[in-house]
């Protein structure tokens, strides 16, 4: 669930833009276009229903800000708990702003100047909210977000100068250079901050990273040594307690005594009369004596 939420937040504007572009020119001439139209409808439904679904998921935990691990992407990086009730829903505000931007771009294609004015107005409102509430955990994150919105406003102003509203060629050239500088500055600052944060995290977790690397190296060395080693299997000798040995010896001795006694009781010439002898063992003593004399005779 958390991976799907993170994917939706990071690619929300692209999903909304692609789905709306396809819906504005839906065709069904062959199966490929039908499949494309179906995917566009599904993506647009995801773009529209995502803010509603995220609001429903955040609302029970809006006061405390302690969302389950499966929903942590909705409030990741936010300063919670916060005095303002708007801050827990900041990801919803982010998606609505992106959706409004897409709608303005696509529906006002024939009204370029009005389009740029509305985009600039939405960017200014978002900057005011950022400065007022400061929703992010660190001041650096808030400053970076405000800087990004300022560069967006500068780019929109440059686009206004590039329209037919300004007829001066020199102004258009200056606007083009300004637009290029704003874009390069935004990319450079964001990449520099990302690199700085990466280096800081590596330095902070230097010991843990070192332990992990050493553990991996030891495992590889152990696997390499294991291939060259010969495994010898030693027989397992089970030691019997002395008391058990004495008991077994007594049992064997008693069995041998009984066998010797039976052999002495059996007559020597009883090979022909073995059945009679076994039968006579069950008779009284007198009958056995008579039978014994008869056999000897």
Order of alpha helices (4+ residues) and beta strands (2+ residues): alpha-alpha-alpha-alpha-alpha-alpha-alpha-alpha-alpha-alpha-alpha
